Amino acid sequence: MFFQPVKRVDVLIQVFSTGPIQTNTVLLSCIKTHQAVIIDVPFESAPPLLEAIKKHALHPQMIILTHSHWDHTGGAAELKKQLNIPLYVHVEDAPNVEAPGFDGLPLFFPVQAVKPDGFLTEGQKISIGSLQIEVFHTPGHTPGGLCFWLNQEKVLISGDTLFRGTMGNLSFPTACPLLMWASLEKIGKLPLETRVIPGHGEETTIKDEQWIMYAKEKFGG
């Protein structure tokens, strides 16, 4: 599935949906410098990513993960090797990338382990040409869950923290509802016009998801 690209002068945002449960992978690129970053690497994401990289003559700089669940990392080891680029994740989700299944979730498909090249932290700024990405630590669905905020474009890549009309599963072994309420409230303070690109499903906006400001009360904290 291809989402409508977002283009701001020299910034291009493309989203592809692949894998057994249709996970979104995001390709952010600076058209001026041809630098790019890949967010999440589900199974079967390599072909559309490589096609887009070739089409726009891009030079991917890194892979960054919103979290470590297998449906977001299934293609990470393969793509990292093909492109010879580093991979980054939050330190609290790193064990599940290095040893898939560490989080206690069943693996329905073999997932190749991959060693992160470094760790992403709250407030960290990543520059990809003219593209500026800010890292938000949003635990809840997983301990090291992350969202990526593009202030100039008013775009949030939310992983499995926020979906259209709902949020990430909180019944998993490493999930924590109390942390999720705080994470949702945090991103709920972003501009209402913010476009949200989730880890699964269709896009939404912060304006359309204002329930997240009261998630604790709504779901019984």
Backbone torsions as a table, in degrees:
resi	resn	phi	psi	omega
1	MET	NA	131.4	177.9
2	PHE	-108.9	128.4	175.9
3	PHE	-87.2	158.9	177.3
4	GLN	-61.9	121.3	-178.3
5	PRO	-63.3	150.9	172.8
6	VAL	-107.0	127.9	-178.1
7	LYS	-131.6	123.9	176.6
8	ARG	-123.5	96.2	178.8
9	VAL	55.9	-80.1	-177.3
10	ASP	-122.9	19.6	178.3
11	VAL	-118.8	131.8	-180.0
12	LEU	-124.6	130.2	177.6
13	ILE	-118.3	120.5	178.8
14	GLN	-124.2	141.4	-178.9
15	VAL	-125.9	132.9	178.4
16	PHE	-124.5	140.7	-179.6
17	SER	-113.2	117.7	-175.3
18	THR	-142.6	175.4	175.6
19	GLY	89.8	172.6	-173.6
20	PRO	-65.0	-23.5	177.0
21	ILE	-124.0	30.6	172.6
22	GLN	49.6	71.1	178.3
23	THR	-93.5	138.7	-179.6
24	ASN	-84.8	130.3	169.8
25	THR	-114.7	141.7	-173.0
26	VAL	-117.9	131.8	176.4
27	LEU	-112.7	112.2	178.3
28	LEU	-104.3	130.2	-177.6
29	SER	-143.3	149.9	173.8
30	CYS	-100.6	111.8	-176.6
31	ILE	-64.8	-32.6	-178.1
32	LYS	-66.1	-44.9	-177.0
33	THR	-99.7	-13.1	-177.6
34	HIS	68.5	13.2	174.7
35	GLN	-80.7	152.9	-177.4
36	ALA	-150.0	161.2	173.8
37	VAL	-134.8	143.4	-179.5
38	ILE	-109.7	129.7	179.6
39	ILE	-112.5	116.0	-178.8
40	ASP	68.3	141.2	-174.0
41	VAL	-136.8	77.5	178.7
42	PRO	-70.0	169.7	172.8
43	PHE	-54.3	143.3	174.4
44	GLU	69.3	11.6	-179.5
45	SER	-83.3	-19.4	-175.8
46	ALA	-60.2	-47.2	-177.5
47	PRO	-57.4	-51.4	179.2
48	PRO	-66.6	-33.2	177.8
49	LEU	-65.7	-47.8	-179.0
50	LEU	-64.6	-35.2	177.3
51	GLU	-64.5	-44.3	179.4
52	ALA	-67.4	-38.8	178.3
53	ILE	-62.0	-42.9	178.6
54	LYS	-67.6	-44.4	-177.7
55	LYS	-58.4	-41.5	-176.7
56	HIS	-100.5	8.3	178.8
57	ALA	52.6	49.1	-174.9
58	LEU	-87.9	157.7	176.3
59	HIS	-123.5	89.4	-179.6
60	PRO	-58.7	135.2	-178.3
61	GLN	-99.4	-27.2	-175.9
62	MET	-170.0	163.6	168.7
63	ILE	-111.1	131.1	175.2
64	ILE	-124.6	141.9	-174.0
65	LEU	-111.4	135.9	174.3
66	THR	-71.9	-32.5	175.6
67	HIS	-169.9	-177.7	-166.0
68	SER	-106.3	8.6	179.8
69	HIS	-63.2	148.4	-171.1
70	TRP	-58.1	-31.0	-177.4
71	ASP	-73.5	-9.0	176.9
72	HIS	-108.0	-8.6	-174.6
73	THR	-124.8	-0.2	-173.1
74	GLY	-56.9	-30.1	-179.9
75	GLY	-104.3	8.2	-172.5
76	ALA	-64.6	-49.4	-176.6
77	ALA	-60.7	-43.9	-179.1
78	GLU	-63.8	-47.7	-176.9
79	LEU	-69.8	-38.1	176.9
80	LYS	-58.4	-41.6	179.9
81	LYS	-69.9	-43.5	-178.3
82	GLN	-62.5	-41.5	-175.9
83	LEU	-92.5	-14.1	-179.7
84	ASN	55.6	53.4	179.9
85	ILE	-127.8	157.4	-179.6
86	PRO	-75.1	159.6	178.6
87	LEU	-125.8	136.8	-177.8
88	TYR	-128.9	147.6	-178.9
89	VAL	-151.9	165.9	173.7
90	HIS	-71.5	144.5	-174.8
91	VAL	-58.7	-31.6	-177.5
92	GLU	-74.7	-15.8	175.5
93	ASP	-103.3	-3.7	-177.2
94	ALA	-60.1	-41.0	-178.1
95	PRO	-56.9	-32.8	-177.8
96	ASN	-79.8	-16.9	173.8
97	VAL	-81.8	-39.9	-179.4
98	GLU	-74.2	-27.5	179.6
99	ALA	-140.8	81.4	-178.0
100	PRO	-52.3	132.1	-175.7
101	GLY	100.6	-6.6	178.6
102	PHE	-58.6	-28.6	-177.0
103	ASP	-80.6	-0.8	176.4
104	GLY	89.0	-1.6	177.5
105	LEU	-83.3	141.9	177.4
106	PRO	-67.3	142.4	177.2
107	LEU	-100.1	112.8	-178.6
108	PHE	-83.7	-12.6	178.2
109	PHE	-139.8	149.2	176.2
110	PRO	-62.2	131.3	179.3
111	VAL	-120.0	122.4	-178.2
112	GLN	-77.1	131.8	178.2
113	ALA	-67.1	151.4	176.5
114	VAL	-145.3	140.1	-179.4
115	LYS	-93.2	121.0	177.5
116	PRO	-62.4	148.0	178.2
117	ASP	-91.1	-8.2	179.0
118	GLY	177.6	179.9	-173.8
119	PHE	-125.6	143.2	179.1
120	LEU	-95.7	143.9	-175.8
121	THR	-130.4	156.9	178.2
122	GLU	-52.9	129.0	177.5
123	GLY	83.4	-5.5	179.4
124	GLN	-62.4	141.0	178.2
125	LYS	-109.5	130.7	178.5
126	ILE	-115.4	126.4	179.1
127	SER	-107.0	124.3	176.1
128	ILE	-124.4	92.2	-172.3
129	GLY	61.1	-125.2	178.8
130	SER	-86.8	-0.6	-178.4
131	LEU	-86.8	128.4	179.6
132	GLN	-116.3	123.5	-176.8
133	ILE	-119.1	128.0	176.0
134	GLU	-107.5	136.5	-177.8
135	VAL	-90.5	125.9	172.5
136	PHE	-109.9	124.2	173.0
137	HIS	-82.7	116.3	-176.0
138	THR	-127.6	71.2	179.8
139	PRO	-67.6	161.3	179.7
140	GLY	147.4	-64.3	174.8
141	HIS	-68.2	-41.4	169.6
142	THR	-138.2	162.3	-179.3
143	PRO	-63.6	-33.0	-177.0
144	GLY	-108.3	27.0	-179.7
145	GLY	-60.5	142.1	-178.7
146	LEU	-131.3	151.1	166.0
147	CYS	-121.6	155.1	-179.6
148	PHE	-122.1	123.6	-171.9
149	TRP	-108.7	125.5	175.9
150	LEU	-109.2	97.5	-172.2
151	ASN	-64.2	-45.1	-177.4
152	GLN	-63.2	-39.0	-178.4
153	GLU	-86.9	-12.9	-174.2
154	LYS	55.0	54.3	179.7
155	VAL	-128.2	135.8	174.3
156	LEU	-119.5	124.1	170.8
157	ILE	-92.8	110.8	-165.7
158	SER	-100.1	-1.9	-178.6
159	GLY	55.5	-134.7	178.9
160	ASP	-103.2	19.8	174.1
161	THR	-75.6	-44.9	-176.9
162	LEU	-137.6	131.4	172.7
163	PHE	-116.7	175.8	174.1
164	ARG	-67.5	111.1	176.7
165	GLY	80.7	-0.1	-178.4
166	THR	-158.4	-170.8	-177.0
167	MET	-137.7	177.3	-179.7
168	GLY	-66.1	151.0	-179.3
169	ASN	-58.6	129.0	-179.0
170	LEU	-107.3	11.7	179.6
171	SER	-96.2	-4.1	-178.4
172	PHE	-70.7	157.6	-174.2
173	PRO	-55.3	-37.3	-176.3
174	THR	-100.8	7.5	179.4
175	ALA	-75.9	156.4	-179.9
176	CYS	-144.8	105.3	-178.4
177	PRO	-55.7	-43.2	-178.0
178	LEU	-59.4	-39.0	177.2
179	LEU	-70.1	-35.1	179.8
180	MET	-64.1	-41.8	-178.9
181	TRP	-58.6	-42.9	-180.0
182	ALA	-67.2	-38.2	179.8
183	SER	-66.0	-42.6	179.6
184	LEU	-65.3	-41.1	178.3
185	GLU	-63.4	-37.6	179.5
186	LYS	-61.2	-49.9	-178.6
187	ILE	-76.9	-19.0	177.0
188	GLY	-67.6	-15.1	179.4
189	LYS	-86.7	-2.7	177.0
190	LEU	-69.4	163.0	178.9
191	PRO	-53.2	139.9	-175.3
192	LEU	-59.3	-29.9	-178.5
193	GLU	-78.7	-1.7	-178.5
194	THR	-56.0	127.8	175.4
195	ARG	-84.8	128.5	-177.7
196	VAL	-107.6	122.6	175.5
197	ILE	-107.5	105.2	-174.7
198	PRO	-84.2	175.4	179.3
199	GLY	-74.1	-19.1	177.5
200	HIS	-147.0	148.5	172.1
201	GLY	81.6	-166.8	-172.6
202	GLU	-81.1	162.5	177.4
203	GLU	-70.7	163.9	174.0
204	THR	-149.7	-169.3	176.0
205	THR	-133.7	160.1	176.3
206	ILE	-62.2	-36.4	179.0
207	LYS	-59.0	-39.3	-178.0
208	ASP	-80.0	-6.3	-176.5
209	GLU	-123.0	34.0	-177.1
210	GLN	-65.0	-10.7	173.2
211	TRP	-58.4	-23.5	-177.2
212	ILE	-65.0	-21.8	177.8
213	MET	-70.9	-17.4	-177.8
214	TYR	-125.6	25.2	-175.5
215	ALA	-60.1	-38.0	-178.7
216	LYS	-60.8	-46.7	179.5
217	GLU	-67.5	-40.9	-176.1
218	LYS	-65.7	-40.0	-175.4
219	PHE	-104.2	10.0	171.6
220	GLY	78.3	32.3	170.9
221	GLY	24.8	NA	NA
